[in-house]
Amino acid sequence: MVLYLTPGQTADIKGAVMLSSHLPPARYMLADKAYDADHWRARLRQQGICPVIPNKRNRKQFHSFDAMRYKGRNVIERMFGRLKDFRRIATRYDKNATNFMAALCLAALICYWI
């Protein structure tokens, strides 16, 4: 698991691009509309990954995606929901990025390895 902390006003896709070199071998990438960008889709295809990303409403050229496979994305949402069970994580109690990342790592450790 790789965690990458970005400033609050940064778009999610910028973090995904930074972490793309750490992606494990996969056939599909499930993501929400925030990740609907041509450069991201091209990067995934370059790595041999088929993007399963719905189109934004304002997209001029629509891409097809597997809607049945996309339903499996709820697993990702449940994972983030599980992390947000920790009030300190959900409310970003720690204003210092180092402290917040440490709390996030501890929460992930408790949720997924213990």
C-alpha positions in Angstrom: 0.0 0.0 0.0 1.3 3.5 -0.9 0.0 6.6 0.7 0.6 10.0 -0.8 -0.5 13.2 1.0 -1.5 16.2 -1.1 -2.7 19.6 0.0 -6.4 19.8 0.4 -7.0 22.0 -2.6 -5.1 19.6 -5.0 -7.1 17.5 -7.4 -7.1 13.8 -6.8 -5.8 13.0 -10.2 -2.5 14.8 -9.6 -1.8 12.4 -6.8 -2.7 9.5 -8.9 -0.3 10.5 -11.6 2.5 10.8 -9.0 1.7 7.3 -7.8 1.3 5.6 -11.2 4.8 4.2 -11.1 3.8 2.3 -8.0 0.8 0.6 -9.4 0.8 -3.2 -9.1 0.3 -5.3 -12.2 -3.5 -5.1 -12.9 -5.8 -5.5 -15.8 -8.3 -2.8 -14.8 -8.3 0.5 -13.0 -11.6 1.4 -11.4 -11.9 5.1 -10.6 -14.6 7.8 -10.3 -15.3 10.8 -12.6 -12.6 12.8 -10.9 -10.0 10.7 -12.8 -11.6 11.2 -16.2 -8.7 12.8 -18.1 -7.2 11.8 -21.5 -3.6 11.9 -20.2 -4.5 9.6 -17.3 -6.3 7.1 -19.5 -3.3 7.2 -21.9 -0.9 6.5 -19.0 -3.0 3.6 -17.8 -3.2 2.1 -21.3 0.6 2.5 -21.7 1.0 0.4 -18.6 -1.4 -2.3 -20.0 -4.2 -1.3 -17.7 -7.8 -0.9 -19.0 -9.4 2.2 -17.4 -12.9 1.7 -16.0 -13.8 5.4 -15.5 -17.2 7.0 -16.2 -17.2 10.1 -18.3 -17.7 13.6 -16.9 -20.9 15.3 -18.1 -19.0 18.0 -19.9 -16.7 15.7 -21.8 -16.8 16.3 -25.6 -15.6 12.9 -26.7 -17.1 10.1 -24.6 -15.2 6.9 -23.8 -16.9 3.6 -23.3 -16.5 1.8 -19.9 -17.7 -1.4 -18.4 -20.6 -0.3 -16.1 -20.9 -3.8 -14.5 -17.2 -3.8 -13.6 -17.5 -0.2 -12.3 -20.0 -1.4 -9.7 -17.1 -3.0 -7.9 -15.7 0.4 -7.0 -17.8 0.4 -3.8 -15.0 -1.7 -2.3 -12.7 1.3 -2.6 -15.3 3.6 -1.1 -15.8 1.2 1.8 -12.0 1.3 2.4 -12.0 5.1 2.7 -15.1 4.9 4.9 -13.3 2.5 7.2 -10.4 4.9 7.5 -12.8 7.8 8.3 -14.2 5.8 11.2 -11.2 7.4 13.0 -12.3 10.9 13.9 -8.8 12.2 13.8 -8.6 11.2 10.1 -12.1 12.2 9.0 -11.8 15.7 10.4 -8.1 16.2 9.6 -7.5 17.0 13.3 -3.7 17.2 12.7 -2.8 20.4 10.8 0.8 19.3 10.4 1.2 17.1 7.3 3.7 14.8 9.0 1.5 14.2 12.0 -1.6 13.6 9.8 0.4 11.1 7.7 1.5 9.3 10.8 -2.1 9.1 12.1 -3.2 7.9 8.6 -0.5 5.2 8.6 -1.6 4.1 12.1 -5.3 4.0 11.1 -4.4 1.9 8.0 -2.3 -0.4 10.1 -5.1 -1.0 12.6 -7.7 -1.4 9.9 -5.9 -3.7 7.5 -3.0 -5.5 9.1 -4.1 -6.1 12.7 
